[in-house]
């Protein structure tokens, strides 16, 4: 008992220290960052907000979802940018997509579909953590090559969570197995987005700049050809890195034979399960095939598809006339933290971009003495990847691309290969719970786990991609054309 009280007192002291350090970091950034780089108080405030949020997300002195509201408070006090732009993030389309998906998958637990899906995946993939990591990484990578990475991550993560809950892992943050699998999905979705221009809005921003520079239409197949070597190296290196954290004996428990028996013992799918699965399948298919009906239903974006299917969920009657799902049943199963953490990351990115902090980082790049060689490539990959960690990939592309183009043209070089180089960092990031990485954190992944694993991954990817892209820039003429 005495030992328990001592531990609680120690935890309380550490918690208080972490609580104090957060605002201290903000104050240091706001008052001490050099005016030569961050000339305005707004830019320093934006950087300070990121520092405060990142520290509290990593150390966890208060719930992660509460930290996500810091941009609102700090912007109200320090007037970093227009408040309407900040508050809009908390009702962003992606937030609605995540809410819709969370409501629909709550129906899986109510009907028991989650156990059926989980046993099927365990039966097919096996119980080895290494096998599971490779499967989820490749699945999210392949889908993200042609679909928005946020949609892919939002659709796949609940399936993995259902599987983990089935085997008894309800607290993701306290489970190495659960943490690795959810983090792997976010990483794969980020990497896959680089494969084609359809992988995300950040790539379409890049395509627009390429077309402006050359005055020619950009052929999407050319993108795939130029990025294929980089993609293959990224996929292999990411998987190898993840394997270091998966022991040979790490398993999800049970055996393939056991899960086969469990799956068979469930019998035929019930009517209720079919409704739960059907609505999720319809929402996912419509979100993934939007290009085929976009001209006829321009307003039916993926977010609203999921919301619509979530509404239908509550209209389904049982055979006895009562509703299949009720709000009271569903609301306690919705991952509310997920929505706020994702929104907080978006809001922090808005502060960075609207305050001028992103432009200040670009100006700092200009003064780095770049001459187009390896050092230039290293700086571009490093800065864009780190900016993508602080804000959204699309915002990073919108801010970084014109700056990089002006720098490279200023030293008299062809900007096209350097745009390709910047695209690497614009697409991928690994450390902070912003953008799609907020999704696994919303389901319980500890941000400090992501930071610890993501830091090493970031260093590896920056060095590897800098070397490979520099060699392609130097020895492969096609890398300098569209």
PLY file of the C-alpha trace (Angstrom):
ply
format ascii 1.0
element vertex 482
property float x
property float y
property float z
element edge 481
property int vertex1
property int vertex2
end_header
0.00 0.00 0.00
2.82 2.40 0.93
4.62 1.57 -2.31
1.45 2.25 -4.30
1.01 5.66 -2.65
4.64 6.53 -3.38
4.22 5.58 -7.03
1.09 7.70 -7.30
2.88 10.70 -5.76
5.81 10.23 -8.16
3.44 10.01 -11.14
1.67 13.15 -9.94
4.98 15.05 -9.72
6.03 13.94 -13.20
2.62 14.88 -14.54
2.92 18.37 -13.05
6.40 18.79 -14.53
5.15 17.81 -18.00
2.17 20.15 -17.64
4.51 23.07 -16.91
7.04 22.25 -19.64
4.37 22.46 -22.38
3.58 26.19 -21.95
7.26 26.89 -21.24
8.13 25.53 -24.69
5.49 27.82 -26.18
6.93 30.81 -24.31
10.48 29.99 -25.43
9.39 29.81 -29.07
7.20 32.90 -28.85
9.77 35.15 -27.20
13.14 33.62 -28.09
13.03 32.35 -31.69
15.28 34.59 -33.83
13.41 37.42 -35.53
15.78 37.02 -38.48
13.90 33.81 -39.40
10.48 34.22 -37.75
9.87 37.92 -38.05
6.28 37.98 -36.80
4.84 37.05 -33.43
2.21 35.00 -35.27
4.84 32.76 -36.86
6.62 32.26 -33.54
3.28 31.51 -31.90
2.49 28.86 -34.50
5.84 27.13 -33.95
5.28 27.37 -30.19
1.85 25.77 -30.52
3.32 22.81 -32.40
6.05 22.43 -29.74
3.50 22.55 -26.89
1.11 20.10 -28.54
3.87 17.67 -29.54
5.28 17.62 -26.01
1.93 17.00 -24.35
1.00 14.38 -26.95
4.28 12.56 -26.29
4.30 12.80 -22.48
0.52 12.59 -21.99
-0.07 14.71 -18.85
-3.66 15.25 -20.04
-5.82 13.25 -22.49
-4.63 13.49 -26.10
-8.02 14.76 -27.28
-7.85 17.67 -24.81
-4.42 18.68 -26.15
-6.03 18.83 -29.60
-8.00 21.92 -28.56
-4.88 24.00 -27.80
-4.90 25.71 -31.23
-8.29 27.23 -30.41
-7.21 28.63 -27.05
-3.81 29.88 -28.15
-5.17 31.45 -31.30
-7.89 33.20 -29.30
-5.26 34.70 -26.99
-2.40 35.42 -29.39
-4.39 35.96 -32.61
-2.05 33.91 -34.75
-4.47 33.79 -37.70
-8.15 34.14 -38.60
-10.11 32.06 -36.06
-12.62 30.93 -38.69
-9.83 29.11 -40.50
-8.83 27.33 -37.30
-12.33 26.32 -36.17
-13.13 25.01 -39.66
-10.70 22.15 -39.04
-12.93 20.74 -36.31
-15.70 20.19 -38.87
-13.44 19.24 -41.78
-14.70 16.69 -44.31
-12.16 14.13 -43.09
-13.56 14.48 -39.55
-17.01 13.66 -40.89
-15.58 10.71 -42.82
-13.95 9.36 -39.66
-17.17 9.88 -37.69
-19.24 8.05 -40.31
-16.77 5.17 -40.48
-16.62 4.94 -36.69
-20.43 4.78 -36.42
-20.68 2.09 -39.08
-17.95 -0.08 -37.54
-19.59 0.32 -34.12
-22.34 -1.76 -35.68
-19.81 -4.54 -36.20
-19.37 -4.93 -32.44
-23.12 -4.79 -31.81
-23.89 -7.54 -34.32
-20.79 -9.65 -33.67
-19.46 -9.08 -37.17
-16.15 -7.88 -35.67
-15.42 -11.39 -34.37
-16.22 -12.97 -37.74
-13.98 -10.54 -39.66
-11.20 -10.89 -37.10
-11.17 -14.68 -37.18
-11.18 -14.62 -40.99
-8.11 -12.37 -41.15
-6.31 -14.41 -38.52
-7.17 -17.60 -40.41
-5.88 -16.22 -43.71
-2.79 -14.29 -42.54
-1.74 -16.31 -39.51
-0.81 -15.20 -36.02
2.80 -14.10 -36.62
3.30 -10.40 -35.87
5.79 -10.15 -38.73
3.31 -11.62 -41.18
0.58 -9.30 -39.91
2.81 -6.21 -40.23
3.82 -7.08 -43.80
0.19 -7.75 -44.78
-1.28 -4.53 -43.36
1.61 -2.43 -44.71
1.29 -3.77 -48.25
-2.52 -3.58 -48.20
-2.57 0.10 -47.20
0.32 0.90 -49.56
-1.36 -0.63 -52.61
-4.74 1.00 -51.93
-3.16 4.40 -51.24
-1.49 4.33 -54.63
-4.82 5.14 -56.30
-6.97 6.39 -53.40
-6.68 9.23 -50.87
-4.50 8.00 -48.01
-6.87 9.39 -45.37
-9.75 7.33 -46.78
-7.59 4.21 -46.90
-6.33 4.64 -43.35
-9.83 5.42 -42.04
-11.30 2.34 -43.75
-8.60 -0.20 -42.88
-7.78 0.75 -39.29
-11.18 -0.25 -37.82
-10.84 -3.68 -39.42
-7.46 -4.17 -37.73
-8.88 -2.88 -34.43
-11.74 -5.40 -34.67
-9.20 -8.18 -35.13
-7.14 -7.01 -32.15
-10.18 -6.78 -29.89
-11.19 -10.27 -30.89
-7.91 -11.67 -29.55
-8.27 -9.66 -26.34
-6.25 -6.51 -27.11
-8.58 -3.70 -26.05
-5.93 -1.21 -24.87
-3.83 -0.57 -27.99
-1.39 1.72 -26.18
-0.33 -0.97 -23.74
0.15 -3.60 -26.45
3.23 -3.82 -28.63
1.34 -5.99 -31.11
-1.60 -3.61 -31.39
0.63 -0.54 -31.60
2.82 -2.02 -34.33
-0.12 -3.06 -36.51
-1.96 0.28 -36.32
1.22 2.29 -36.84
2.08 0.09 -39.83
-1.24 0.91 -41.52
-0.61 4.67 -41.24
2.95 4.27 -42.53
1.82 2.18 -45.50
-0.90 4.67 -46.41
1.67 7.46 -46.43
4.17 5.58 -48.56
1.57 4.36 -51.06
0.35 7.88 -51.76
3.59 8.64 -53.60
3.08 5.94 -56.25
0.66 7.87 -58.48
-0.83 11.38 -58.72
-4.12 9.86 -57.52
-2.56 9.09 -54.14
-3.58 12.44 -52.70
-4.18 16.14 -53.26
-0.51 16.88 -52.51
0.46 15.04 -55.70
-2.09 16.97 -57.75
-0.54 20.20 -56.44
2.83 18.93 -57.67
1.40 18.02 -61.08
-0.04 21.52 -61.42
3.38 23.11 -60.82
5.04 20.74 -63.30
2.49 21.71 -65.95
2.95 25.41 -65.23
6.73 25.16 -65.59
6.72 23.15 -68.82
3.48 24.31 -70.42
2.72 20.65 -71.20
0.13 18.21 -69.96
1.59 15.81 -67.42
1.03 12.13 -68.24
0.22 10.18 -65.09
2.03 7.05 -66.31
5.27 9.07 -66.42
4.87 9.74 -62.70
4.58 6.02 -61.97
7.67 5.21 -64.04
9.82 7.87 -62.35
8.75 7.04 -58.82
8.72 3.25 -59.16
12.41 2.80 -58.13
11.89 5.10 -55.14
8.68 3.31 -54.19
10.27 -0.14 -54.27
13.18 1.02 -52.11
10.80 2.75 -49.70
8.56 -0.31 -49.35
11.47 -2.70 -48.75
13.31 -0.38 -46.36
10.16 0.43 -44.37
9.27 -3.24 -43.98
12.83 -4.18 -43.00
12.85 -1.37 -40.42
9.53 -2.50 -38.95
10.75 -6.09 -38.78
13.47 -5.04 -36.30
10.73 -4.38 -33.77
8.95 -7.67 -34.37
10.59 -10.65 -32.70
10.44 -14.06 -34.33
8.37 -15.33 -31.43
5.94 -12.40 -31.33
2.49 -13.78 -32.10
-1.12 -12.76 -31.70
-1.83 -15.97 -29.83
-3.60 -19.13 -30.93
-2.80 -20.96 -34.14
-4.09 -20.96 -37.69
-5.93 -24.22 -37.03
-7.57 -22.71 -33.95
-8.83 -19.69 -35.89
-10.10 -21.93 -38.68
-12.16 -23.83 -36.11
-13.38 -20.60 -34.54
-14.47 -19.28 -37.93
-16.34 -22.48 -38.80
-18.07 -22.56 -35.42
-19.70 -19.18 -36.07
-22.01 -20.65 -38.67
-23.67 -18.61 -41.37
-23.65 -14.85 -41.31
-26.78 -13.43 -39.68
-29.09 -10.86 -41.23
-27.82 -8.21 -38.79
-24.18 -8.93 -39.67
-24.99 -8.67 -43.38
-26.47 -5.19 -42.87
-23.42 -4.04 -40.89
-20.98 -5.43 -43.45
-23.06 -4.28 -46.44
-23.20 -0.65 -45.32
-19.46 -0.56 -44.71
-18.79 -2.19 -48.08
-21.11 0.23 -49.91
-19.51 3.26 -48.23
-15.99 2.03 -48.94
-16.67 1.09 -52.58
-18.40 4.41 -53.30
-15.56 6.32 -51.68
-12.98 4.37 -53.69
-14.82 4.72 -57.04
-15.84 8.37 -56.83
-14.36 9.16 -60.25
-17.11 7.12 -61.92
-20.03 9.14 -60.51
-18.38 12.45 -59.67
-19.89 14.20 -62.71
-23.42 13.16 -61.72
-23.16 13.65 -57.94
-20.41 16.24 -57.45
-21.37 16.86 -53.83
-21.29 13.21 -52.74
-17.70 13.15 -51.56
-16.32 10.19 -49.53
-17.03 11.95 -46.22
-20.71 12.34 -47.06
-20.93 8.80 -48.39
-19.89 7.47 -45.00
-22.21 9.86 -43.15
-25.13 8.80 -45.38
-24.49 5.12 -44.77
-24.20 5.85 -41.04
-27.67 7.44 -41.12
-29.09 4.40 -42.93
-27.68 2.27 -40.11
-30.34 3.67 -37.77
-33.22 3.09 -40.20
-32.88 -0.68 -40.44
-35.70 -2.56 -38.67
-35.43 -5.90 -36.94
-37.95 -8.64 -37.62
-39.87 -7.62 -34.50
-40.21 -4.03 -35.71
-37.63 -2.44 -33.38
-34.54 -0.71 -34.75
-31.44 -2.76 -35.39
-29.22 -0.03 -33.98
-29.93 2.74 -31.47
-27.89 5.86 -30.80
-27.27 4.87 -27.16
-25.74 1.59 -28.31
-23.60 3.24 -30.96
-22.40 6.44 -29.26
-20.49 4.64 -26.50
-18.61 2.67 -29.14
-17.65 5.62 -31.35
-13.98 6.60 -30.99
-14.56 10.28 -30.18
-10.90 10.90 -29.31
-10.01 10.05 -32.90
-12.03 12.97 -34.27
-10.56 15.58 -31.96
-6.95 14.43 -32.27
-7.20 14.50 -36.07
-8.86 17.94 -35.97
-6.20 19.28 -33.62
-3.47 18.23 -36.02
-5.26 19.96 -38.89
-5.71 23.12 -36.80
-2.03 23.19 -35.87
-1.16 22.91 -39.56
-3.45 25.84 -40.33
-1.59 27.97 -37.78
1.76 27.04 -39.36
0.61 27.93 -42.86
-1.54 30.98 -42.18
0.91 32.62 -39.77
3.80 32.75 -42.21
5.83 30.17 -40.27
5.95 27.81 -43.26
7.20 30.58 -45.54
9.83 31.47 -42.93
11.07 27.89 -43.01
11.31 28.19 -46.80
13.30 31.39 -46.54
15.67 29.61 -44.16
16.17 27.00 -46.89
17.16 29.72 -49.33
19.89 30.92 -46.99
21.33 27.42 -46.56
23.79 27.87 -49.41
22.30 25.27 -51.76
23.98 24.75 -55.13
21.96 21.87 -56.56
24.19 19.03 -55.34
23.68 16.34 -52.74
23.38 18.85 -49.91
20.50 20.54 -51.75
18.72 17.22 -52.17
19.28 16.37 -48.49
17.87 19.73 -47.35
14.80 19.44 -49.59
13.95 15.91 -48.43
14.57 16.76 -44.77
12.60 20.01 -44.67
9.59 18.72 -46.62
9.39 15.53 -44.55
9.57 17.45 -41.28
7.02 20.01 -42.51
4.68 17.14 -43.40
5.00 15.98 -39.79
3.91 19.41 -38.52
1.11 20.05 -40.99
-0.82 18.26 -43.73
0.89 16.80 -46.79
-1.19 18.99 -49.11
-0.36 22.17 -47.20
3.33 21.25 -47.30
3.16 20.81 -51.07
1.36 24.13 -51.55
3.94 25.99 -49.48
7.17 24.16 -50.31
6.88 23.65 -54.08
6.93 27.31 -55.18
9.80 28.06 -52.77
11.88 25.15 -54.08
11.16 26.11 -57.66
12.30 29.70 -57.05
15.46 28.55 -55.26
16.48 26.10 -58.00
15.66 28.50 -60.83
17.60 31.19 -58.98
20.79 29.12 -59.21
20.13 28.42 -62.88
19.10 24.75 -62.70
16.22 22.70 -64.08
13.59 22.62 -61.28
11.81 19.42 -62.44
14.04 16.82 -60.70
14.01 18.87 -57.50
10.21 18.94 -57.59
10.30 15.15 -57.76
12.72 15.12 -54.81
10.41 17.37 -52.78
7.50 15.06 -53.54
9.15 12.36 -51.44
9.08 14.44 -48.27
5.68 15.91 -49.10
4.15 12.42 -49.14
5.72 10.71 -46.16
6.21 11.46 -42.47
6.39 9.24 -39.45
6.67 10.95 -36.08
3.82 13.21 -34.94
0.08 12.40 -34.65
-0.91 14.83 -37.38
-2.70 14.08 -40.67
-3.40 10.35 -41.14
-1.13 9.43 -38.22
-3.81 10.84 -35.91
-6.07 7.93 -36.85
-4.14 5.16 -35.03
-3.55 7.53 -32.10
-7.30 8.09 -31.92
-7.73 4.32 -31.57
-5.30 4.19 -28.65
-1.75 4.18 -30.07
0.56 6.17 -27.78
2.14 9.17 -29.57
5.44 8.56 -27.77
5.53 5.06 -29.31
5.05 6.59 -32.75
7.70 9.26 -32.09
10.23 6.74 -30.85
9.80 4.39 -33.81
9.16 7.21 -36.28
12.33 9.14 -35.41
14.57 6.29 -36.51
12.42 5.68 -39.57
12.63 9.37 -40.52
16.42 9.45 -40.26
16.74 6.28 -42.33
14.32 7.47 -45.02
15.87 10.95 -45.27
19.36 9.55 -45.81
18.28 6.71 -48.08
15.97 8.81 -50.26
18.53 11.62 -50.49
21.21 9.25 -51.78
18.91 7.41 -54.18
17.21 10.52 -55.58
20.58 12.26 -56.02
21.88 9.28 -58.00
18.72 9.31 -60.14
19.03 13.05 -60.66
22.68 12.64 -61.73
22.57 9.48 -63.84
19.00 9.07 -65.10
18.05 11.73 -67.70
14.34 10.84 -67.54
14.25 12.06 -63.92
14.79 15.58 -65.23
11.78 15.60 -67.57
8.02 15.15 -67.29
0 1
1 2
2 3
3 4
4 5
5 6
6 7
7 8
8 9
9 10
10 11
11 12
12 13
13 14
14 15
15 16
16 17
17 18
18 19
19 20
20 21
21 22
22 23
23 24
24 25
25 26
26 27
27 28
28 29
29 30
30 31
31 32
32 33
33 34
34 35
35 36
36 37
37 38
38 39
39 40
40 41
41 42
42 43
43 44
44 45
45 46
46 47
47 48
48 49
49 50
50 51
51 52
52 53
53 54
54 55
55 56
56 57
57 58
58 59
59 60
60 61
61 62
62 63
63 64
64 65
65 66
66 67
67 68
68 69
69 70
70 71
71 72
72 73
73 74
74 75
75 76
76 77
77 78
78 79
79 80
80 81
81 82
82 83
83 84
84 85
85 86
86 87
87 88
88 89
89 90
90 91
91 92
92 93
93 94
94 95
95 96
96 97
97 98
98 99
99 100
100 101
101 102
102 103
103 104
104 105
105 106
106 107
107 108
108 109
109 110
110 111
111 112
112 113
113 114
114 115
115 116
116 117
117 118
118 119
119 120
120 121
121 122
122 123
123 124
124 125
125 126
126 127
127 128
128 129
129 130
130 131
131 132
132 133
133 134
134 135
135 136
136 137
137 138
138 139
139 140
140 141
141 142
142 143
143 144
144 145
145 146
146 147
147 148
148 149
149 150
150 151
151 152
152 153
153 154
154 155
155 156
156 157
157 158
158 159
159 160
160 161
161 162
162 163
163 164
164 165
165 166
166 167
167 168
168 169
169 170
170 171
171 172
172 173
173 174
174 175
175 176
176 177
177 178
178 179
179 180
180 181
181 182
182 183
183 184
184 185
185 186
186 187
187 188
188 189
189 190
190 191
191 192
192 193
193 194
194 195
195 196
196 197
197 198
198 199
199 200
200 201
201 202
202 203
203 204
204 205
205 206
206 207
207 208
208 209
209 210
210 211
211 212
212 213
213 214
214 215
215 216
216 217
217 218
218 219
219 220
220 221
221 222
222 223
223 224
224 225
225 226
226 227
227 228
228 229
229 230
230 231
231 232
232 233
233 234
234 235
235 236
236 237
237 238
238 239
239 240
240 241
241 242
242 243
243 244
244 245
245 246
246 247
247 248
248 249
249 250
250 251
251 252
252 253
253 254
254 255
255 256
256 257
257 258
258 259
259 260
260 261
261 262
262 263
263 264
264 265
265 266
266 267
267 268
268 269
269 270
270 271
271 272
272 273
273 274
274 275
275 276
276 277
277 278
278 279
279 280
280 281
281 282
282 283
283 284
284 285
285 286
286 287
287 288
288 289
289 290
290 291
291 292
292 293
293 294
294 295
295 296
296 297
297 298
298 299
299 300
300 301
301 302
302 303
303 304
304 305
305 306
306 307
307 308
308 309
309 310
310 311
311 312
312 313
313 314
314 315
315 316
316 317
317 318
318 319
319 320
320 321
321 322
322 323
323 324
324 325
325 326
326 327
327 328
328 329
329 330
330 331
331 332
332 333
333 334
334 335
335 336
336 337
337 338
338 339
339 340
340 341
341 342
342 343
343 344
344 345
345 346
346 347
347 348
348 349
349 350
350 351
351 352
352 353
353 354
354 355
355 356
356 357
357 358
358 359
359 360
360 361
361 362
362 363
363 364
364 365
365 366
366 367
367 368
368 369
369 370
370 371
371 372
372 373
373 374
374 375
375 376
376 377
377 378
378 379
379 380
380 381
381 382
382 383
383 384
384 385
385 386
386 387
387 388
388 389
389 390
390 391
391 392
392 393
393 394
394 395
395 396
396 397
397 398
398 399
399 400
400 401
401 402
402 403
403 404
404 405
405 406
406 407
407 408
408 409
409 410
410 411
411 412
412 413
413 414
414 415
415 416
416 417
417 418
418 419
419 420
420 421
421 422
422 423
423 424
424 425
425 426
426 427
427 428
428 429
429 430
430 431
431 432
432 433
433 434
434 435
435 436
436 437
437 438
438 439
439 440
440 441
441 442
442 443
443 444
444 445
445 446
446 447
447 448
448 449
449 450
450 451
451 452
452 453
453 454
454 455
455 456
456 457
457 458
458 459
459 460
460 461
461 462
462 463
463 464
464 465
465 466
466 467
467 468
468 469
469 470
470 471
471 472
472 473
473 474
474 475
475 476
476 477
477 478
478 479
479 480
480 481
